Amino acid sequence: MLFTTLFAFIVPWAIIFFILKIDLKIIVLIAPITAVLTFTLDAWTIAYGFASVYPFSKETNFASLPMALGVMPVCASIFIYLVKRYAYSLAWIVGFTLFSTLLEWFFVQMGLIRYENNWNIGWTALEYVTGYTGVFGYYKVLRKLELL
């Protein structure tokens, strides 16, 4: 759990604040909705037995918190920053889906995530496409309301 907390929570937030210096408004508006969306999708996959997160106990939702509150909100904030700065392109969703899927594949290979009940990396990629599309839809609503 220490590895996950460090590399899925602390490092991503350090990158977004100290290296990329992303606009705080984007982070404040995008990160919370992404955390909720990620936690919801994680809860669904865990509750229906498609995946489990190290340490593989009954409380695996707790084990997935570093990812739900760290790397995914950070990735979504960077995604929206790039969409806002360089205009929307389907390539952004595809690129961030591939990055997130590869990151999860890395966690699977390290034994920190286990797939069960015929779940595989393809379903994971579909889940990420859904998530990034949802975040982009939320961004469009924020733009329409002139909040971003």
Stockholm file with secondary structure:
# STOCKHOLM 1.0

chainA/1-148         MLFTTLFAFIVPWAIIFFILKIDLKIIVLIAPITAVLTFTLDAWTIAYGFASVYPFSKETNFASLPMALGVMPVCASIFIYLVKRYAYSLAWIVGFTLFSTLLEWFFVQMGLIRYENNWNIGWTALEYVTGYTGVFGYYKVLRKLELL
#=GR chainA/1-148 SS CHHHHIIIIIHHHHIIIIISCCCHHHHHHHHHHHHHHHHHHHHHHHHTTSEEETTCSTTHHHHTHHIIIIIHHHHHHHHHHHHHHHCCCHHHHHHHHHHHHHHHHHHHHTTSEEECTTCCHHHHHHHHHHHHHHHHHHHHHHHHTTCC
#=GC SS_cons         CHHHHIIIIIHHHHIIIIISCCCHHHHHHHHHHHHHHHHHHHHHHHHTTSEEETTCSTTHHHHTHHIIIIIHHHHHHHHHHHHHHHCCCHHHHHHHHHHHHHHHHHHHHTTSEEECTTCCHHHHHHHHHHHHHHHHHHHHHHHHTTCC
//
